[in-house]
Amino acid sequence: MKDFFAIYDTLLTGIDTEETVAAVISGGGWSAAETETAFGIAMTVEDNTAPRMYQGDMTGMPLRELARASKSWNLREASFGMAAVNAYYNTPEPLENYCTAGLDLRGQRIGVVGHLKLTPDIRSSAAQIWTLERDPKPGDYPDSACDELLPRCDTVIITASTLVNKTLPHLLELCRDAYTILVGPSCPMCPELLEHGIERLAGLVVTDRSGMTAQINSARRATPYPMGKPFLLKKD
């Protein structure tokens, strides 16, 4: 691996704003960072073990400074860092589309990293679907099987929460011969990521700030998609 943090540095280099953090919140499976004009979310990882990059209140920090916490090995802090990244990138009017729209996946071997929904057509036409998960459920493979299964896949769909827990760089190495899609509310709408072995980015722009804030504060684990609009960026 040439540079573990290369994908994170691409995100950080593109953040050009003087805005400061007005609020950060965490709960209900999601963390959020808010400025006067933007609102970003990322999956909450509860691991609060390694030393933090920043101590004290994050409110009032420059947004681009908090975004640097995306590189933190304190994964709870990294959740806020990725939320700050998405507060910057996930603001333009999004393109509504499903992550595999227009792709012919018939007869393919598909790897799915994380519990992601696939359409019935994909499930019925694919030759093989392997779901790999850190917390596996019946029928899933543990994430330790990624090294063996992902290099055999034609297409791999990866949850963007792997940016928070720092597994994405290694996963992309395993998928270098596959068509790779990064998906989910933690996904940044940053076209430069398409130069890092990713063919498509599919995520969420939060448009209902108050609704998303209420959901996070309720500690209720629920999908955030009703609070925004999906986007799809692609090379092809």
N, C-alpha and C positions, 0 to 999 in steps of 0.2 A: 504494500500500500504506500503510494508516494507521499500523500499528505492527508492524514485522517480528517482534518478539519477543512479541507478545500471547499466542500459544498457549503459549509457554514460561512466561510470567508466570502464566498460569492454573494450570499445573502446580505452579509453585513456591509460589504463594499457598496452595494446598491442603495443603502438607506441614506437618503439625503433630505433631512428635515431638522428643523430647530424645535419641533414640538416637544413638550415635556409630558410626563406621565401624570394624568389627573387622578387615576384610580387603578388599583389592581384588586382582583377578587379571585377566590378559588373555592370550589365545591361542586358537588354534583357531577364529578368526572371531568370538569373543564376548568381551566384557568383563563382569565381575561386581563388584558391591558387596554386602558382607555386613555385617549387624549381628547383635546377639545373637538377634533374633527374626525377621529378614527376609533375603531373598536376591533380588537383582534382576539382570537381564542386559540387555545391549544389543549391537548389532552393533559390532564393532571396526572403526574406520576408522584406517588406519595413518598418515595424514597428520599429521606432527609438525612443523609449519612455523611457524605464527603463535605469538606468545608465549603462554605458559600463564597462566591466571588464578592458579593456585596452584603453588608450588614445594615440592619436598620430599615427604615421606611423607604419603600421604592417610590412613593408618591413624590413628584417634583423632579425626579431624575430625567435627564434627556432620554427620549425614547430610544435613540440609537445606542445609548449606553446600556439601558436595560436589555436591549436586543443582544448585546454581547453575552448575556447570561445563557443564551442558547447553547454556548460551548461549555457550560458549567457541568461538572460531574456530580454536583448535587442536583439530582434530577427533579426535585420539587422546584428548585430555583430555575432550572432549565425550562420548566413548563411556562413560567412567566416570561422567560427570554424568548421562547418561540411565539408566545402570545403577542409580545411586542413586535417581533418580526412581522407577524401577520397583520398587526394593526397598521403597519406601513404599506405592505404589499396588497392586502386584500380589500382594496377600496374602489377600484374602477368598476364601471358597470360590467357585470359578468356575463358570460355566455352560458346559457342554460343548455346542458347536454349531459347525457350519461357517459361515464368514463370510457366505455368501450364502443361508443356509437360509431358505426361505419366499419368496424373491424370484423373480419370473417374468422371466427375462432373454431370453426368446425374441424373436428379431428385433432385438435391441439391438446398438448399437455399444459395445463394451467396451474401455476402456483399462486396461492392466495395467502399473504402474510397478514394475519389478523382476521378477526371475525367480520368479514365484509360480505355484503349481499351481492349475489349474482343473479341475473335474470334467468327465468326458467329456460329460455332458448339456449343460453350459454350452457347451463347445467345439462341439458338434454343432448347437446351436439358435441360437446368436448369429449376427447378420447379419455382424458384423465384430469381430475381436479384434486390437488393436494392443498388442504388448508393447514397452515402451520401457525401455531399459537403458543405464546408463553404460558398461558393458562388454558391448556387444551380441554375441550369438551369431547363427549363421545363422537368418534369418527375423525377427530382432528389428529394431526401429528404434532409432537412437541417441537418447539423452535430449534432444538438441537438437531433436528433432521434437515434444517435448511441447507447445510453444507453438502448433504448427499442428494437432496431432491431438486433444489433450485437450478443447478447446472443442467438438469435434464429437461427443463421446461422450455416451451416455445414462447409463452407469455407469462409474465409475473405481475401481479397486482399487489402493491405494498401499502399498508396503512402508513400515513404520514406521521403517526405517533412515534415511528422509528427515528424521526429526527430528534425527538425529545429524549428517548432512552439511548441514543447514540449507536444503534445497531444498523442504521441505514448505510453508512460507508461500506461495511463488510457485505451487506446484502447486495449492494450494487456490483461489487466484485463478483459475487456468485452468479449474478444475472447478466453478465456482460455479453452473453450470446443470445439473450432473450429480449423480446419486446417488453419494456418495463413501464408500468404506470404507477404513479404515486398518487394516493387518494386520501380523502377524509378532511374533516374540519381543521386539522392541524397543518394542512398543506399550504405553503405560500404560493401566491400567484406571481411568481418570479420567472420570466422567460429564460433567464440565464441558467436556471437549473437544468434546462434541456440540453446543456452542454456537458452534463455530468453522467451520461449513460441512462438518462430518463427520456422516454419518448412522449409521455403525456403527464400533465398535472391536472388533477381534478379535485377541487375543494369547495370552500364555502366563503362567501362574503356576507358578514352579519349586517343585516339591514334593520333589525328590530333590537336596538340596544337595550331598551328597558325590559323587553321580554326575555332576552338572553341573560341579563343581569338577575332578573327574578328567578329564572330557572337555576342558575348557578348558586344563588343564595339559598335556594330551597333545599340544597343538597340532594335533589332528586335526579337520579341518573336517567337522562332522556336524550333523544337525538336532538341536536341543535338545528337541524335543517329547516324546521318551520320558521326559524328566526332569521332566515337569510335566503340567498339565491346561490345556486351552484355555479361553478365556472369550470371551463375546460380549455386548457392550452395544449397545443400539440405540435410536434415537428411535421407530421405528415399532412 
